[in-house]
Structure formats: C-alpha cells, structure tokens
C-alpha cells in the first residue's frame, strides 16, 4: 500500500496538548491585550506531534500527479520540466532574507538580476520595456488592458469601448477585458483555426480599443496573417495585445514585438520553466513598445552607472498593480533558466517543442481526428466528436489516461472544437515517454469501441473516482467546521 | 542542451516519422520576414557556472541575516518551522498543476481545504478561497465585491491602511465609474471616527480598515460594524493574520470580508514575493467570492473526496461575465501557510502572537527611555510602532548601517506630514540582546 489509507484531515488527527514546534519561554515586557481588543473565540487549530504532521503532508503529496512523477500533456499550460537549480537558487537566504524596503544599494545583486531578466525578456519578445510586477498571466493581462485604457484616455480617445478576442481565446482574455470595463466582442475563427479576416474587418472600427491574441493560438497554429491583422488594427487606431501563454515554440524563431504587438505578457511559469506549485505562484511580466512606456506601472528597474536603481515613476503611470516588486522567487528561477539556456538554447527549446508536438499529432491523427489537420507548433487539438456518439466524452478519455499514468490533456477547450482534447508535450519529454502515451491513447480508442463503459467510469487506480462536483456546488462544504456540521446533521438523520 | 532529451539522430528520426525533411517545413505558417530575429543575449552556461553566478549575485546583497533588521511595514520577518520548507519542497506539490483533475490532485485539494479551514478559523469567518496574489490585490478584489454587491459607486479606505494596498485599489478602480475616498487618522495613529462618519454615505459600497494598521496600532473597532451595516455598506478588514490569534478577529468585529497579506504565515520576506493574499468571507457573500475554492464531496463510490467547486463563478467557465479574471493564484504559498499553521498548532499560534506583542512592547519601552525619541506608549500595538526621532531619519539610517542594523522604514515617504517619524518592527525573532543593541545604537544618534 504505497498511498496511505489514512484520509483524515489534520483536524481529525488532532489530540489536545500535542505540538510540533516550541517557542522561546522568556518574556521581556509586561504586555497585555486590552480586554475589549482580545480574541474571545477559541482557535480550533489541529494539535499534532511533528512526525504525525509531517507524515500527514508527505502522504498528501503522494496523492498528487506532478511533472516530477508523471507526463502532463496539458495543452496551453506548457508543463515542462522545472530544473532543480532554479529551486536551489530560489532558496538561498541571500535572496529570501532581503526585505522589500531595503535601500537599492544594499540589494545590488537582486537589482542586477531583475535588470538582466528584463533585458532577456526584451530581447526574446522584441519589446522595449518590461514590468516584472504582475503575479500571473491573468494579472499581466489586467495590467496590459489598464495600459490600453490609459493610452487611449491620454489621447482624449474616449469612444473606444470594445475589446476583440478570437472565439478560441483563453477565458482570462474576455474576463480581463470585462473587468477593465470593456465590451467584449468575439471574432470568429476560420475553418483553418485562424482569425477570420473578414469577420475581423466586420467588427473593426474606431471603437475598438484593442485586439487580444494568442499566437500560436489555442489550436496550436500560427496566425499566418498576423502582419495583416496588425496593420488592420493599427489602421483603426487600436492596439494589439499578445497573450504569451503559447510563447514557447517561438523562442528564437519569431518575436511578438516584430509581429506588431504593442503589449505582451509572458508566463514565466510556462515558457521559463518555473513550477506551477499546484496553481501558483506564477509571474506574468508585461512588455510594451515605446509609446506605452509613460503609462507603465512602477516600480521599474533602471541601470545607472555600475549599479541598478529604481527608475522614477513614469509620467502617466497607471500606478502600482501589486505591493512591492512582484513574485521575486519566480523571477529568480526564470533568470536562472535563461542563464542556463542562453541564446543558443532558445532555438533548441522551440525546435524540441515543435517536433514533439508534431510527432504526437502525426501518431494520433489516425486515432482521433485533429481539429486543424496541418503541421502545428507546440500543441494540437483532437476532436472526440465521434466517440461522443458512443457516450464517451473528451473528459472521460482524460480520466482514463490517469489509469495509464498520464495526466489528462486539457479537455473541452478551446470551445470552438467540440469534444476537444488539447495536447502539448513540451520539449522536455523524451520520445520513449511519448510512445507510451501514444500506446495508451490507442488502447483507449480501442476501449471506446469495445467497452465504452470502462472509459466512462474511469479512473480505477486513483485514491478517488469521479468526485461529485454537482453535489459539491449545490451544498458547499468548504471548511472543517462545515464538515462537522454536515456530519452532525447526517448523524441526527440516522437516529431520527 | 540541458533539459532537452532530443539527440541529433533522434531529431532526424522524429522528422522522418512526421514526414518532413526539416523544421522549416513545420513552421511555414510563420512569415519569413519574421523569422530568425537578431537577439543580443549571452550563450547558455553550465550548471556549475550558473551556481557560481548566483552565489556571486547573492554576495552583493546585504540580507536580514547580515544585518539586524527592524524592517516591517507589510513584510515581516518571522520564524518559519523547518518542516514548512520540507513540505513545500515536495515536488509532488510544487511541480503539480492546478487541481482541475481531482483524482490526480487529492493531495493539493485536501491541503487547500485545510488551508481554507484554518483561515476561516483564524479570521472568524465562514469561507476562504484558495488564495490571491498578495494582500493588495486581495483587498482590491474585496473592493470590487463590495461595489458589485451593493451596486454603489464608492469605496472608503482608512488612510492607515498600507499605502501600497491603497494604491493598488486605486489602480484597479481608475477610470471606472467608481471612486475611492479616504478617511483620516488621529494624532495617536488610530482611525478618525469623525472623519469616517463624515464620509460614510449612501454611495458607500464598502469600508476598508486595517488592524493592526500600517502604524502598528491595533484599532478599536467597537460599534463600527453596526455603523457600517446600518449604512448598508460592507465592512472589509485587513491585517497581520497572526495577530488574530490574540486580538479580535475580523469575524468577531463583524466584518463581511477579511482580505489581506498572508506572508507572515510561513513565507520569508523574499524582497516582496511570492506572498499570499488571503480572502475570507461570510456565508452570505460566498458566491461572490473570487478565485478558486476547494470543497468536500463524495466520489462515485461514496468516499469523501475533494474538488474545486463553485467554478461557475470563474473565468474559464463564465468568460466575460466572471466576477474576476484570476486564474493562477499563490497555491504553493497557501500550502506554506497551511503547513505553518499546522506545525504551530493551537498553542504555537497563540504563543507567536504573544511573543510579537512582547518583543515590540519591550522595544517600545527601550526607545521611550532614549532622550529625544518619542513613542506613544498608551497605544495598543502588535509588533510594530511609530518612533519620532530628534534627527532626520536618513541620519539614523546612516549611523546604524555602521552598526549593521536596519532601523526601520521612514514614514515621510508615504505621509509627507509625518516628518522624522519611522516605523520599527520587532517580531518573535528578536532577542533581548538584539533589542538592547538596537536601543543603544539609537541612543548614540
């Protein structure tokens, strides 16, 4: 039994009086809490001995898939290997024990790292200036669209209330545009998965603030008309925003800045190898062209003589988007990755990502139809429409893959493909791993034909099977106290 | 090439399998005018060289271990149990993706559920999300919830809320139809009841306080919830989370939302990040809470299981109709906080809070005894407080640098009227000797 059978919460393992760490006994002052300000409610925290607490967390960790244990062919998420030197660097106290309000003179190593990372991102994307503050991709998008708004406002151009997004876009694009107060207009994709130029022209007018684009898009293909798209958008006075989620296959091959994008965000937790952490922290630095520099959030770093300083606040800055300077630990990991990979390595990364994705596509296109059947870049999308006729959905195939030891691909996205299975292997997977994945996919295709129920009810080898998410949403149990309440009600019902 | 298994012969094999002769055949969709950009970047380095580079960069930094640091102001140096680092270093946690596949993520999901339970307990509220980027962005999201929930256009913030947090809220609401107003603080540093009363009106969607506030003062919020709720506005409280183990929690004060900086719960100061935005609210506002939430349910075999829930609120489902655009959060930081609170346990959590109060009180007594320096000794504090110095702060900073001490944070940067005042912080990491040494050095200024 590799996975512990003890599924209890830490709270359920608690025993009054037990503890892990001890704290200094000595008190130096006679400090007391005024009666009216004192906490009165008991603090229902677990009380465990250290071994029990450690065993609790380590056993929890063993109930996870992770990049270090499993292949994650998760489209648009770029689940590449997270190099261990990144972690080694990020844990060093010479970085973790720096207070964010120390004077720049006392943190020159840190400042230099930030400046060099910015340089690297500028070169790779072809942009003029970067803010390293945004904490995630969506936070970068938010920053970017605030820049769009500030730019148009500075020109007295107040009629621009529309943001265009392709129908294949990530959900964060429309959500961000709406958050900043824009009306979201969807642009249709054509039969080959690209922005349909005629549909674009039809909605493009001088009320458009910006077009948000992921390139290569979520179907894994390059927007081949990008130069024309940029010309059309700029001609109408709009700006072009690059969602950097899919930057990986372009490293060293082409740059969003050269394509005409005015603003880009880069997901360091995708392209630059920093770990996903079970959902974060990431980092979403935002790069802009010269005309948007005066609006950038601050603080920005600036080289001065031999050192690096904080730059003066940009003239018409949108302000701060986060406290202090960003997710530094993530930035440091990305910096280390960039140093390891270097200019020569960038091309090897993109080449590996493209070759691996096309190898998988070629091997799987006869198993399930590919949404856009032509060479892809970093990812491709299979459609399981035919399987759906047998009652098996894309999500079911994802679940069945777990039994074969593979994380599910991205399922039911992009929305433009029915029964979508979006697959991105990244450059760090070997051919042997991909071959095992191909075998598993073939096996599942066979099962869909011969015993579809087996796929529909998968997985069978994991700690749980198909948690009931409808029940979870209808009757939210979000804390231990909720659980206690629920159990009390159930016990009463049994007695009654 | 590091991290890439593809060898030369293998590459040719893959091309053959794909049925093309070169990479160029696969990237034809990229216009040739765009291809092969010139990039001024150095070549890649070997791992020993990069380790050396990182060490050399580190050597250029003066850390809080090289100097005795009394810096706080929103980023606090606390003791972190050794076991916390071990837990978050487990690669099964750190290299896992967002737990959208619950069967493959029960570890992460149960940890989030426990984090939510601990945060709800600590803040005295009903439901927590799985984290926000940091305290500032979490508060900004709380402001958005208030605006939407009340359908009113104004957010009222105490000027004694962290200046960065106030700035971020302003950034988030800039150019919208909503506005932000501030109410002041008294000479003692606590919020000004008159100023609040004058600005609390029918437009007010939410009122934001921080306790302990930016000046370190534990606010007396007696009667505030009634006043705010009578006005049909929401009460949003922020503050150092460990203080809630000792002082009244946001829930006990009657807050609708607790949103703030969770860094003190097991994250090093790290030059400002990654940190943790906590967001906890009442049952009534549950469905307006932004961000991911883990819930308990049953699996197909009737067994207890965890999954992400109430996802219909989120951007990947609701797109432009979502309440927030948040996707990636600070999951690993939430795990650190979960581990921190578990390893400290019920007793440890309270002791940490007591020790902060003790060390800061001792430091305040010492500074009160230095000729020329002024501190308000009657104010209730948690782990930091304001010092008025007889000489410009820059002078103190310079003198104490020679003693290898970071004395604190100048307040004039954020409050022009608070000249020659600075904020000092002493957490449980400070010993009697540390504090005595600091006081002696200050006395020589």
Interface residues (C-beta under 8 A of the other chain):
Chain A: X7 X9 X10 X11 X18 X19 X20 X21 X22 X23 X24 X26 X27 X28 X29 X30 X31 X33 X34 X36 X37 X38 X39 X40 X41 X43 X44 X45 X46 X47 X48 X50 X53 X54 X56 X57 X58 X60 X61 X62 X63 X64 X65 X66 X67 X68 X69 X70 X72 X74 X77 X79 X80 X81 X82 X83 X85 X87 X88 X89 X91 X92 X93 X94 X95 X96 X97 X98 X99 X100 X101 X102 X103 X106 X107 X108 X109 X110 X112 X113 X120 X123 X124 X126 X135 X136 X137 X138 X139 X141 X142 X146 X149 X150 X153 X171 X172 X174 X175 X176 X177 X178 X179 X181 X184 X221 X222 X224 X226 X227 X250 X252 X253 X254 X255 X258 X259 X269 X273 X275 X276 X277 X278 X279 X280 X281 X282 X297 X318 X319 X320 X321 X322 X323 X324 X325 X326 X327 X328 X329 X330 X336 X338 X339 X340 X341 X342 X343 X344 X345 X346 X348 X349 X351 X352 X354 X355 X356 X358 X359 X362 X363 X374 X375 X376 X377 X398 X399 X402 X407 X408 X413 X427 X428 X429 X430 X431 X457 X459 X462 X463 X464 X465 X466 X467 X468 X469 X471 X472 X473 X476 X477 X478 X479 X480 X481 X482 X483
Chain B: X1 X2 X3 X4 X5 X6 X10 X11 X13 X14 X15 X17 X18 X19 X20 X23 X25 X26 X27 X28 X29 X30 X31 X33 X34 X35 X36 X37 X39 X40 X41 X42 X43 X44 X45 X47 X50 X51 X53 X54 X55 X56 X57 X58 X59 X60 X61 X62 X63 X64 X65 X67 X69 X71 X73 X74 X75 X77 X79 X81 X83 X85 X86 X87 X89 X90 X91 X92 X93 X94 X95 X96 X97 X98 X99 X101 X102 X103 X104 X105 X106 X107 X108 X110 X111 X113 X114 X116 X117 X118 X120 X121 X122 X124 X126 X127 X128 X130 X131 X133 X134 X135 X136 X137 X144 X162 X164 X165 X167 X168 X170 X171 X174 X175 X176 X218 X220 X222 X244 X245 X246 X247 X248 X249 X251 X252 X261 X268 X269 X270 X271 X272 X273 X274 X275 X286 X292 X293 X294 X295 X296 X297 X298 X299 X300 X301 X303 X304 X305 X306 X307 X308 X309 X310 X311 X312 X314 X315 X316 X317 X318 X319 X320 X321 X322 X324 X325 X326 X327 X328 X329 X330 X331 X332 X333 X335 X339 X341 X342 X343 X344 X345 X346 X347 X348 X349 X350 X351 X352 X354 X355 X357 X358 X359 X360 X361 X362 X365 X380 X397 X406 X409 X428 X432 X435
